[in-house]
Amino acid sequence: MLSLTGLTPERLRHGIEDRGVQAAVLEFLANHEPDLVLAADALSTTPDALVAACRELNA
């Protein structure tokens, strides 16, 4: 994920409240269905909710 999003581990850890970082993570998940499903399950939400959040952040 880091190489595809351009994020560094430090940037991810320290920037998780940043809208751009959130958008990058959600965009990655939206484009990688196996990870999207696993993340949604871990967060007790649906893949559709994560994709909707990605769209909202990128609007």
N, C-alpha and C positions, 0 to 999 in steps of 0.2 A: 504494500500500500504506500509506503513512504516514497519509494522511487517513482511510483506512478503519480502521486499527488504533488511531489516536490517538497513535502514537509520533512523536517528533521525530527528526530525523537524529542529533542529539547523544545522545538517550536510547538509540537503537538502537546507536550505536557504543560507548557506555560501559556499556551494560547487557546486552550479548549473553550474558553468563554468568548473568544473572538469569532464574530460571524463568518469571516473568511475561512477560518480553520474548520468551523462546523460545516460550512458548505463543502469544503474539500473532502472531508471525511464522508459526508452523506452522498456526495457525488460518486466517490469511489464505491460505496456500498450499492448505490443504485445501478451501477454498471457491472457489478459482480454478484450475481444472484445467490450463489452459495453463502457468501459472507453476509449478504443482506438478510437472508433467512436466519442465519445464526445470530446476527446482531439483534434482529427483531425479537427472537425468542429470549435472548439474554436480557433484553430490556422490557420484556413483557408487553410488547406492542406488536403491530403487524408490519409486514414489509411495505404495504401501501402507505401506512402512516409515515414511515421513514422517507419514502419517495416523495410524499406530499411535503414534508418538511424540507427536503432538498430543493424542490421547486420553489417553495416560499423564500428560502434563503437566497436563491439565485435570481429572484424576481427584481 
